[in-house]
Amino acid sequence: YRFARNLYPSKDGKSGPKPTPAHRFLALLSERGMLRRVYTQNIDGLEERARVPSANIVQTHGSLRHASCLKCKRRVDSDDIMEDVWSGRVPKCRREKASAKKKREKPEQQQST
C-alpha cells in the first residue's frame, strides 16, 4: 500500500502526483474541441486532474477512482477506501464482512433452537 499511497492524492489534495505539461496540453486540445479521445495505460487519473473530460478518456488498465472486491466484485469509489490506503490497512469489503458475520451467526442460531 506504500505504492498506492504514492499514487493517491493527499487528503487535502495539495500533494501527490500532479498533471504534467503533456496532460495540460491534452486538456487544452479538449477545450478547443480538437481532442476526440485519449487512450492511457496509466491508473493515476492525471488526465482528469488536468481537466480532460472523463468521456474522452479510455483507461485501458482501470484507474484509482474505483476499487472492486476480489470475491464479490462489488465496486466502490476510491473515497470509500482512501482512509484505509492512507493508513496502510488492507481495505475490506463491507458486503463480504456482512456475509462473513451472517455465516458466523447462523450456526449459533441453529444450536439455540
N, CA, C and O atoms as a MOPAC input file, in Angstrom:
PM7 MOZYME 1SCF
protein

 N      0.80800 1    -1.20000 1     0.00000 1
 C      0.00000 1     0.00000 1     0.00000 1
 C      0.85200 1     1.26500 1     0.00000 1
 O      0.33700 1     2.36700 1    -0.18900 1
 N      2.15600 1     1.10400 1     0.21300 1
 C      3.03100 1     2.27500 1     0.05900 1
 C      2.96000 1     2.78000 1    -1.36600 1
 O      2.93400 1     3.98700 1    -1.60500 1
 N      2.92800 1     1.84600 1    -2.32200 1
 C      2.83800 1     2.22200 1    -3.73100 1
 C      1.54300 1     2.98800 1    -3.98800 1
 O      1.55800 1     4.03800 1    -4.63000 1
 N      0.42700 1     2.46800 1    -3.49100 1
 C     -0.86600 1     3.12600 1    -3.69700 1
 C     -0.87700 1     4.51500 1    -3.07600 1
 O     -1.40800 1     5.45300 1    -3.67000 1
 N     -0.29900 1     4.65800 1    -1.89400 1
 C     -0.26700 1     5.97700 1    -1.24400 1
 C      0.47700 1     6.99100 1    -2.09500 1
 O      0.14400 1     8.17600 1    -2.08400 1
 N      1.48300 1     6.53400 1    -2.83400 1
 C      2.23200 1     7.45600 1    -3.69400 1
 C      1.41900 1     7.91800 1    -4.89100 1
 O      1.67700 1     8.99200 1    -5.43500 1
 N      0.44300 1     7.12600 1    -5.30700 1
 C     -0.36900 1     7.48000 1    -6.46600 1
 C     -1.61900 1     8.27000 1    -6.10700 1
 O     -2.08400 1     9.09200 1    -6.89700 1
 N     -2.17000 1     8.02500 1    -4.90900 1
 C     -3.37700 1     8.72800 1    -4.49100 1
 C     -3.03400 1    10.16500 1    -4.15000 1
 O     -1.95900 1    10.44300 1    -3.61600 1
 N     -3.95100 1    11.08400 1    -4.45800 1
 C     -3.72100 1    12.45500 1    -3.99700 1
 C     -3.82800 1    12.48700 1    -2.47600 1
 O     -4.48000 1    11.63500 1    -1.87200 1
 N     -3.19000 1    13.46500 1    -1.87300 1
 C     -3.25800 1    13.57800 1    -0.41200 1
 C     -4.68300 1    13.90800 1     0.00800 1
 O     -5.51600 1    14.28200 1    -0.81800 1
 N     -4.95000 1    13.76600 1     1.28800 1
 C     -6.29500 1    14.02900 1     1.80500 1
 C     -6.74300 1    15.45400 1     1.50800 1
 O     -7.91700 1    15.70000 1     1.23200 1
 N     -5.80200 1    16.38800 1     1.56600 1
 C     -6.15200 1    17.78200 1     1.29400 1
 C     -6.04100 1    18.13800 1    -0.18900 1
 O     -6.37300 1    19.25300 1    -0.58900 1
 N     -5.57100 1    17.18300 1    -1.00500 1
 C     -5.46600 1    17.40500 1    -2.44400 1
 C     -4.28300 1    18.25100 1    -2.86600 1
 O     -4.12800 1    18.55000 1    -4.05000 1
 N     -3.43600 1    18.64800 1    -1.90700 1
 C     -2.32400 1    19.54500 1    -2.22800 1
 C     -1.05200 1    18.80300 1    -2.61700 1
 O     -0.16400 1    19.38000 1    -3.24600 1
 N     -0.95700 1    17.52700 1    -2.24700 1
 C      0.24000 1    16.77800 1    -2.62500 1
 C     -0.17400 1    15.53300 1    -3.39600 1
 O     -1.36000 1    15.25700 1    -3.57100 1
 N      0.80900 1    14.80300 1    -3.84300 1
 C      0.54200 1    13.64900 1    -4.69100 1
 C      0.92000 1    13.98300 1    -6.11900 1
 O      1.40000 1    15.08200 1    -6.39400 1
 N      0.71200 1    13.06200 1    -7.01500 1
 C      1.08400 1    13.29800 1    -8.41400 1
 C      0.33100 1    14.49600 1    -8.99900 1
 O     -0.84700 1    14.71100 1    -8.71400 1
 N      1.02300 1    15.24500 1    -9.79900 1
 C      0.43100 1    16.41800 1   -10.44900 1
 C      0.45900 1    16.22900 1   -11.96800 1
 O      1.36900 1    15.59100 1   -12.49700 1
 N     -0.53100 1    16.77900 1   -12.66400 1
 C     -0.50900 1    16.70200 1   -14.12300 1
 C      0.73400 1    17.38100 1   -14.69400 1
 O      1.19200 1    18.41000 1   -14.19700 1
 N      1.25000 1    16.78500 1   -15.72800 1
 C      2.43700 1    17.32200 1   -16.41200 1
 C      1.99600 1    18.29200 1   -17.51300 1
 O      0.80300 1    18.40700 1   -17.79300 1
 N      2.95000 1    18.98900 1   -18.13500 1
 C      2.57600 1    19.83000 1   -19.28300 1
 C      1.86900 1    19.02500 1   -20.38200 1
 O      0.99700 1    19.56300 1   -21.06500 1
 N      2.22200 1    17.77000 1   -20.56200 1
 C      1.54900 1    16.93700 1   -21.57400 1
 C      0.07400 1    16.73700 1   -21.21300 1
 O     -0.78400 1    16.78200 1   -22.09400 1
 N     -0.23000 1    16.51700 1   -19.93800 1
 C     -1.62400 1    16.37400 1   -19.51400 1
 C     -2.38300 1    17.67800 1   -19.73600 1
 O     -3.52200 1    17.66900 1   -20.20200 1
 N     -1.75400 1    18.78600 1   -19.40500 1
 C     -2.40000 1    20.09100 1   -19.58900 1
 C     -2.59900 1    20.39500 1   -21.07400 1
 O     -3.57000 1    21.05400 1   -21.44600 1
 N     -1.69000 1    19.91900 1   -21.92300 1
 C     -1.83300 1    20.09400 1   -23.36900 1
 C     -3.06400 1    19.33600 1   -23.86300 1
 O     -3.82300 1    19.85100 1   -24.68400 1
 N     -3.26200 1    18.12300 1   -23.36600 1
 C     -4.45600 1    17.35600 1   -23.74500 1
 C     -5.71900 1    18.09300 1   -23.32400 1
 O     -6.70100 1    18.11700 1   -24.06600 1
 N     -5.70200 1    18.69500 1   -22.13800 1
 C     -6.85500 1    19.46700 1   -21.66900 1
 C     -7.10000 1    20.67000 1   -22.57700 1
 O     -8.24700 1    20.99200 1   -22.88700 1
 N     -6.03500 1    21.32800 1   -23.00000 1
 C     -6.15500 1    22.47300 1   -23.90600 1
 C     -6.76600 1    22.04200 1   -25.23900 1
 O     -7.65300 1    22.71000 1   -25.77000 1
 N     -6.28500 1    20.92700 1   -25.76800 1
 C     -6.86100 1    20.40600 1   -27.01800 1
 C     -8.35100 1    20.11600 1   -26.84600 1
 O     -9.15400 1    20.38800 1   -27.73900 1
 N     -8.70800 1    19.56500 1   -25.69200 1
 C    -10.10500 1    19.27400 1   -25.41800 1
 C    -10.93800 1    20.55300 1   -25.35800 1
 O    -12.02300 1    20.62500 1   -25.93500 1
 N    -10.42400 1    21.54900 1   -24.66200 1
 C    -11.13200 1    22.83600 1   -24.56100 1
 C    -11.37600 1    23.44700 1   -25.93400 1
 O    -12.40200 1    24.09100 1   -26.15700 1
 N    -10.45100 1    23.25100 1   -26.84100 1
 C    -10.55900 1    23.81700 1   -28.19300 1
 C    -11.32600 1    22.90700 1   -29.14500 1
 O    -11.44800 1    23.21200 1   -30.33200 1
 N    -11.84300 1    21.79500 1   -28.63500 1
 C    -12.61800 1    20.88100 1   -29.46800 1
 C    -11.76800 1    20.06500 1   -30.43000 1
 O    -12.27500 1    19.56900 1   -31.43600 1
 N    -10.49200 1    19.92400 1   -30.13300 1
 C     -9.56500 1    19.22700 1   -31.03100 1
 C     -9.17900 1    17.84500 1   -30.52300 1
 O     -8.34000 1    17.17800 1   -31.12900 1
 N     -9.77000 1    17.40900 1   -29.43200 1
 C     -9.41100 1    16.12100 1   -28.84600 1
 C    -10.62000 1    15.19100 1   -28.90300 1
 O    -11.67400 1    15.47200 1   -28.33300 1
 N    -10.44000 1    14.09800 1   -29.59400 1
 C    -11.53100 1    13.13100 1   -29.68200 1
 C    -11.43900 1    12.11200 1   -28.54600 1
 O    -12.43900 1    11.80000 1   -27.89800 1
 N    -10.22800 1    11.59800 1   -28.31100 1
 C    -10.07300 1    10.53300 1   -27.32500 1
 C     -8.63600 1    10.48900 1   -26.83500 1
 O     -7.70700 1    10.81500 1   -27.57400 1
 N     -8.46000 1    10.08100 1   -25.57800 1
 C     -7.14100 1     9.82300 1   -25.00700 1
 C     -7.15000 1     8.37500 1   -24.53300 1
 O     -7.99700 1     7.99000 1   -23.72700 1
 N     -6.22700 1     7.58300 1   -25.02000 1
 C     -6.06500 1     6.20800 1   -24.54700 1
 C     -4.87100 1     6.20300 1   -23.60400 1
 O     -3.78000 1     6.64200 1   -23.97000 1
 N     -5.07700 1     5.71100 1   -22.40500 1
 C     -3.99100 1     5.71200 1   -21.43100 1
 C     -3.89100 1     4.37100 1   -20.72800 1
 O     -4.89800 1     3.71400 1   -20.46600 1
 N     -2.68000 1     3.98300 1   -20.43200 1
 C     -2.43200 1     2.77700 1   -19.64800 1
 C     -2.17700 1     3.14500 1   -18.18200 1
 O     -2.05300 1     2.26800 1   -17.32700 1
 N     -2.10300 1     4.42600 1   -17.90900 1
 C     -1.82000 1     4.87800 1   -16.54800 1
 C     -3.07200 1     4.80500 1   -15.69200 1
 O     -4.18300 1     5.00400 1   -16.18300 1
 N     -2.88800 1     4.51900 1   -14.41200 1
 C     -4.02300 1     4.41700 1   -13.49100 1
 C     -4.10500 1     5.61400 1   -12.54700 1
 O     -4.93700 1     5.63600 1   -11.64000 1
 N     -3.24700 1     6.60600 1   -12.76000 1
 C     -3.12600 1     7.71700 1   -11.80800 1
 C     -4.20800 1     8.78300 1   -11.92900 1
 O     -4.37200 1     9.58600 1   -11.01000 1
 N     -4.94700 1     8.81800 1   -13.02900 1
 C     -6.01800 1     9.80000 1   -13.18500 1
 C     -5.54600 1    11.21500 1   -13.45100 1
 O     -6.30300 1    12.16700 1   -13.26100 1
 N     -4.30600 1    11.36700 1   -13.88700 1
 C     -3.77200 1    12.71800 1   -14.10000 1
 C     -4.45400 1    13.43800 1   -15.25900 1
 O     -4.51400 1    14.66700 1   -15.27300 1
 N     -4.96300 1    12.69100 1   -16.22200 1
 C     -5.69100 1    13.34000 1   -17.32500 1
 C     -6.91700 1    14.06200 1   -16.77200 1
 O     -7.19000 1    15.20200 1   -17.14800 1
 N     -7.64500 1    13.40900 1   -15.89500 1
 C     -8.83500 1    14.03700 1   -15.31400 1
 C     -8.46300 1    15.19700 1   -14.39900 1
 O     -9.15200 1    16.21700 1   -14.37100 1
 N     -7.38000 1    15.04200 1   -13.65400 1
 C     -6.95100 1    16.15000 1   -12.78300 1
 C     -6.54600 1    17.37100 1   -13.60600 1
 O     -6.62700 1    18.50600 1   -13.13800 1
 N     -6.10400 1    17.11600 1   -14.85200 1
 C     -5.74900 1    18.22600 1   -15.74500 1
 C     -6.98900 1    18.81100 1   -16.41900 1
 O     -6.89600 1    19.77700 1   -17.17500 1
 N     -8.15000 1    18.21700 1   -16.13900 1
 C     -9.44900 1    18.65700 1   -16.64600 1
 C     -9.75500 1    18.15600 1   -18.06400 1
 O    -10.48200 1    18.81600 1   -18.80600 1
 N     -9.21300 1    17.00700 1   -18.43900 1
 C     -9.66700 1    16.33100 1   -19.65300 1
 C    -10.96900 1    15.63200 1   -19.26600 1
 O    -10.98800 1    14.88800 1   -18.28600 1
 N    -12.05900 1    15.85000 1   -20.01000 1
 C    -13.33600 1    15.22800 1   -19.63300 1
 C    -13.25300 1    13.69800 1   -19.61000 1
 O    -12.64200 1    13.08900 1   -20.48800 1
 N    -13.86400 1    13.09900 1   -18.61400 1
 C    -13.86100 1    11.63400 1   -18.46200 1
 C    -14.37200 1    10.93800 1   -19.70400 1
 O    -13.89100 1     9.86200 1   -20.05800 1
 N    -15.34700 1    11.54400 1   -20.37400 1
 C    -15.92700 1    10.93300 1   -21.57100 1
 C    -14.90600 1    10.77600 1   -22.69500 1
 O    -15.10800 1     9.97000 1   -23.60400 1
 N    -13.82100 1    11.53100 1   -22.64100 1
 C    -12.79100 1    11.46800 1   -23.68600 1
 C    -11.63600 1    10.53600 1   -23.32900 1
 O    -10.70400 1    10.37900 1   -24.11800 1
 N    -11.68700 1     9.92200 1   -22.15800 1
 C    -10.56000 1     9.11000 1   -21.68700 1
 C    -10.93400 1     7.63200 1   -21.70000 1
 O    -11.97300 1     7.22900 1   -21.17700 1
 N    -10.06200 1     6.83900 1   -22.31100 1
 C    -10.20200 1     5.38700 1   -22.26300 1
 C     -9.03900 1     4.87800 1   -21.41500 1
 O     -7.87500 1     4.99000 1   -21.80000 1
 N     -9.37300 1     4.32300 1   -20.26500 1
 C     -8.33800 1     3.83900 1   -19.34400 1
 C     -8.21200 1     2.33000 1   -19.52000 1
 O     -9.03100 1     1.56000 1   -19.01900 1
 N     -7.17900 1     1.92600 1   -20.23500 1
 C     -7.06000 1     0.51200 1   -20.60300 1
 C     -6.74100 1    -0.41100 1   -19.42900 1
 O     -7.01400 1    -1.60900 1   -19.50000 1
 N     -6.17100 1     0.12400 1   -18.35500 1
 C     -5.84000 1    -0.69900 1   -17.18300 1
 C     -6.63100 1    -0.27900 1   -15.94700 1
 O     -6.23200 1    -0.59600 1   -14.82600 1
 N     -7.73400 1     0.42200 1   -16.13000 1
 C     -8.51700 1     0.88000 1   -14.99900 1
 C     -7.94700 1     2.15700 1   -14.41100 1
 O     -7.09900 1     2.81500 1   -15.01400 1
 N     -8.42200 1     2.49300 1   -13.23200 1
 C     -7.94400 1     3.71400 1   -12.57400 1
 C     -8.05000 1     3.54500 1   -11.06700 1
 O     -8.59100 1     2.55700 1   -10.56900 1
 N     -7.53000 1     4.51300 1   -10.36800 1
 C     -7.61700 1     4.52000 1    -8.91200 1
 C     -8.92300 1     5.14000 1    -8.42100 1
 O     -9.12900 1     5.25800 1    -7.21300 1
 N     -9.80100 1     5.53500 1    -9.32700 1
 C    -11.07000 1     6.14400 1    -8.92200 1
 C    -12.03000 1     5.12600 1    -8.32400 1
 O    -12.94100 1     5.48400 1    -7.57800 1
 N    -11.82000 1     3.84700 1    -8.65900 1
 C    -12.69700 1     2.79000 1    -8.16300 1
 C    -11.86800 1     1.60100 1    -7.71300 1
 O    -10.72600 1     1.41700 1    -8.13500 1
 N    -12.46400 1     0.80600 1    -6.85300 1
 C    -11.84900 1    -0.44900 1    -6.42400 1
 C    -12.94200 1    -1.51200 1    -6.44200 1
 O    -14.12300 1    -1.20300 1    -6.28200 1
 N    -12.54200 1    -2.76100 1    -6.63500 1
 C    -13.50600 1    -3.86300 1    -6.66700 1
 C    -13.07400 1    -4.96000 1    -5.71200 1
 O    -11.88800 1    -5.26600 1    -5.59200 1
 N    -14.05500 1    -5.55100 1    -5.03200 1
 C    -13.79300 1    -6.68000 1    -4.14700 1
 C    -13.40400 1    -7.88000 1    -5.01000 1
 O    -14.05400 1    -8.17300 1    -6.01400 1
 N    -12.36300 1    -8.55300 1    -4.61500 1
 C    -11.89600 1    -9.70500 1    -5.38800 1
 C    -12.85300 1   -10.89000 1    -5.28900 1
 O    -12.86500 1   -11.75200 1    -6.16800 1
 N    -13.65700 1   -10.93900 1    -4.22400 1
 C    -14.59100 1   -12.05700 1    -4.05300 1
 C    -15.94300 1   -11.78900 1    -4.70500 1
 O    -16.38000 1   -12.53800 1    -5.57900 1
 N    -16.59600 1   -10.72300 1    -4.27500 1
 C    -17.96700 1   -10.48800 1    -4.74800 1
 C    -18.05400 1    -9.50600 1    -5.91400 1
 O    -19.13000 1    -9.30900 1    -6.48000 1
 N    -16.93400 1    -8.89200 1    -6.27500 1
 C    -16.84600 1    -7.95700 1    -7.40600 1
 C    -17.55800 1    -6.62600 1    -7.17000 1
 O    -17.72600 1    -5.84500 1    -8.10600 1
 N    -17.97700 1    -6.35600 1    -5.93500 1
 C    -18.61800 1    -5.08000 1    -5.61800 1
 C    -17.65100 1    -3.94500 1    -5.91300 1
 O    -16.48000 1    -4.01400 1    -5.53900 1
 N    -18.12600 1    -2.91400 1    -6.57400 1
 C    -17.29900 1    -1.77300 1    -6.96200 1
 C    -17.60800 1    -0.59100 1    -6.05400 1
 O    -18.77200 1    -0.28300 1    -5.79800 1
 N    -16.55900 1     0.07100 1    -5.56900 1
 C    -16.72300 1     1.23800 1    -4.69900 1
 C    -15.83900 1     2.37600 1    -5.20500 1
 O    -14.84800 1     2.15200 1    -5.90000 1
 N    -16.21600 1     3.58500 1    -4.84400 1
 C    -15.38800 1     4.74800 1    -5.16800 1
 C    -14.13700 1     4.73100 1    -4.31100 1
 O    -14.13400 1     4.18700 1    -3.20700 1
 N    -13.08900 1     5.32300 1    -4.82000 1
 C    -11.83100 1     5.36000 1    -4.06900 1
 C    -11.99300 1     6.09400 1    -2.74000 1
 O    -11.27600 1     5.80500 1    -1.78200 1
 N    -12.93100 1     7.04200 1    -2.67600 1
 C    -13.16200 1     7.75900 1    -1.41000 1
 C    -13.53800 1     6.79300 1    -0.28600 1
 O    -13.22900 1     7.04000 1     0.87900 1
 N    -14.21000 1     5.68800 1    -0.64200 1
 C    -14.65000 1     4.72200 1     0.36200 1
 C    -13.49800 1     3.93900 1     0.98800 1
 O    -13.63300 1     3.42000 1     2.09600 1
 N    -12.37800 1     3.85200 1     0.29400 1
 C    -11.23700 1     3.07900 1     0.81000 1
 C    -10.01700 1     3.93800 1     1.09500 1
 O     -9.00200 1     3.43800 1     1.58100 1
 N    -10.11000 1     5.22300 1     0.79500 1
 C     -8.96400 1     6.13200 1     0.91500 1
 C     -8.34300 1     6.11000 1     2.31000 1
 O     -7.12000 1     6.07600 1     2.44200 1
 N     -9.16200 1     6.12900 1     3.33200 1
 C     -8.64100 1     6.15700 1     4.70400 1
 C     -7.80600 1     4.91500 1     4.99300 1
 O     -6.74300 1     5.00300 1     5.60700 1
 N     -8.29300 1     3.75600 1     4.54700 1
 C     -7.52700 1     2.51800 1     4.73400 1
 C     -6.19500 1     2.58300 1     3.99200 1
 O     -5.15700 1     2.21900 1     4.54400 1
 N     -6.22400 1     3.04200 1     2.75300 1
 C     -4.98800 1     3.11900 1     1.95900 1
 C     -3.98300 1     4.04400 1     2.62900 1
 O     -2.80600 1     3.70400 1     2.75000 1
 N     -4.44600 1     5.21700 1     3.06500 1
 C     -3.54700 1     6.17300 1     3.71200 1
 C     -3.01700 1     5.65200 1     5.03400 1
 O     -1.92500 1     6.03100 1     5.45600 1
 N     -3.77900 1     4.78600 1     5.69500 1
 C     -3.35000 1     4.22300 1     6.97500 1
 C     -2.53200 1     2.94700 1     6.81200 1
 O     -2.03500 1     2.39400 1     7.79300 1
 N     -2.39300 1     2.48000 1     5.57600 1
 C     -1.61100 1     1.27200 1     5.33300 1
 C     -2.37100 1    -0.01400 1     5.62800 1
 O     -1.76600 1    -1.08100 1     5.73900 1
 N     -3.70400 1     0.07800 1     5.75700 1
 C     -4.52900 1    -1.10000 1     6.01000 1
 C     -5.08700 1    -1.64100 1     4.69800 1
 O     -5.30200 1    -0.88900 1     3.74700 1
 N     -5.31400 1    -2.93000 1     4.65700 1
 C     -5.96600 1    -3.55100 1     3.50700 1
 C     -7.45600 1    -3.22200 1     3.59800 1
 O     -8.09800 1    -3.57200 1     4.58800 1
 N     -8.01400 1    -2.56400 1     2.59600 1
 C     -9.45200 1    -2.27500 1     2.63700 1
 C    -10.26200 1    -3.56900 1     2.61600 1
 O     -9.94100 1    -4.49900 1     1.87700 1
 N    -11.30200 1    -3.61900 1     3.42300 1
 C    -12.18100 1    -4.79200 1     3.49300 1
 C    -13.52800 1    -4.45100 1     2.88400 1
 O    -14.05300 1    -3.35400 1     3.07800 1
 N    -14.07200 1    -5.39000 1     2.15700 1
 C    -15.37500 1    -5.21800 1     1.52200 1
 C    -16.47900 1    -5.28100 1     2.57600 1
 O    -16.53700 1    -6.22600 1     3.36300 1
 N    -17.33700 1    -4.29400 1     2.59100 1
 C    -18.43500 1    -4.27500 1     3.56400 1
 C    -19.40500 1    -5.41800 1     3.31500 1
 O    -19.93300 1    -6.00500 1     4.26000 1
 N    -19.64000 1    -5.73400 1     2.05600 1
 C    -20.55600 1    -6.82400 1     1.73400 1
 C    -19.98600 1    -8.15400 1     2.21500 1
 O    -20.71000 1    -8.98300 1     2.76500 1
 N    -18.68600 1    -8.35300 1     2.00600 1
 C    -18.05000 1    -9.59800 1     2.45100 1
 C    -18.01800 1    -9.68400 1     3.97700 1
 O    -18.18700 1   -10.76500 1     4.54200 1
 N    -17.80100 1    -8.54600 1     4.64600 1
 C    -17.82200 1    -8.52500 1     6.11600 1
 C    -19.19500 1    -8.94900 1     6.61400 1
 O    -19.30900 1    -9.76000 1     7.53300 1
 N    -20.24600 1    -8.39000 1     5.99600 1
 C    -21.62000 1    -8.71500 1     6.41300 1
 C    -21.92200 1   -10.18300 1     6.14500 1
 O    -22.56400 1   -10.84600 1     6.95900 1
 N    -21.46400 1   -10.68800 1     5.01500 1
 C    -21.68700 1   -12.09100 1     4.66900 1
 C    -20.98600 1   -13.01600 1     5.65700 1
 O    -21.55300 1   -14.02100 1     6.08600 1
 N    -19.75700 1   -12.67400 1     6.01200 1
 C    -18.99900 1   -13.49100 1     6.96800 1
 C    -19.67300 1   -13.45900 1     8.34100 1
 O    -19.71100 1   -14.47400 1     9.03700 1
 N    -20.20000 1   -12.30500 1     8.72800 1
 C    -20.87400 1   -12.18100 1    10.01400 1
 C    -22.13200 1   -13.05200 1    10.04000 1
 O    -22.41000 1   -13.71400 1    11.04000 1
 N    -22.88700 1   -13.05000 1     8.94800 1
 C    -24.09300 1   -13.87400 1     8.86900 1
 C    -23.74600 1   -15.35800 1     8.96700 1
 O    -24.45200 1   -16.12500 1     9.62300 1
 N    -22.66300 1   -15.75400 1     8.31700 1
 C    -22.24500 1   -17.15700 1     8.35500 1
 C    -21.86100 1   -17.56800 1     9.77400 1
 O    -22.14500 1   -18.68800 1    10.19600 1
 N    -21.21200 1   -16.65900 1    10.51100 1
 C    -20.83000 1   -16.96600 1    11.89700 1
 C    -22.05200 1   -17.05400 1    12.80000 1
 O    -22.10400 1   -17.89200 1    13.69900 1
 N    -23.04400 1   -16.18200 1    12.55900 1
 C    -24.23700 1   -16.15700 1    13.39500 1
 C    -25.14800 1   -17.34800 1    13.12100 1
 O    -25.81100 1   -17.82700 1    14.04100 1
 N    -25.20000 1   -17.83100 1    11.90800 1
 C    -26.11200 1   -18.89900 1    11.53900 1
 C    -25.91600 1   -20.16800 1    12.35600 1
 O    -26.90700 1   -20.68100 1    12.87600 1
 N    -24.71300 1   -20.71200 1    12.50700 1
 C    -24.54700 1   -21.90300 1    13.33500 1
 C    -24.95800 1   -21.69700 1    14.78400 1
 O    -25.47700 1   -22.61800 1    15.41400 1
 N    -24.73400 1   -20.50700 1    15.32000 1
 C    -25.11600 1   -20.20500 1    16.68800 1
 C    -26.62800 1   -20.25000 1    16.83900 1
 O    -27.14200 1   -20.74100 1    17.84400 1
 N    -27.35100 1   -19.73000 1    15.82700 1
 C    -28.80600 1   -19.73500 1    15.86600 1
 C    -29.33700 1   -21.17300 1    15.79800 1
 O    -30.30500 1   -21.50900 1    16.48100 1
 N    -28.72000 1   -22.00500 1    14.99200 1
 C    -29.15700 1   -23.40400 1    14.86500 1
 C    -28.98100 1   -24.16100 1    16.16300 1
 O    -29.81600 1   -25.00300 1    16.49500 1
 N    -27.92400 1   -23.89200 1    16.90600 1
 C    -27.67400 1   -24.58300 1    18.16800 1
 C    -28.69900 1   -24.19500 1    19.22600 1
 O    -29.05200 1   -25.01800 1    20.07000 1
 N    -29.18400 1   -22.95000 1    19.19200 1
 C    -30.10200 1   -22.49800 1    20.22100 1
 C    -31.52500 1   -22.96700 1    19.98000 1
 O    -32.35600 1   -22.85800 1    20.88100 1
 N    -31.84200 1   -23.49000 1    18.78800 1
 C    -33.21200 1   -23.95600 1    18.51400 1
 C    -33.38400 1   -25.42300 1    18.77300 1
 O    -34.47700 1   -25.95800 1    18.58800 1

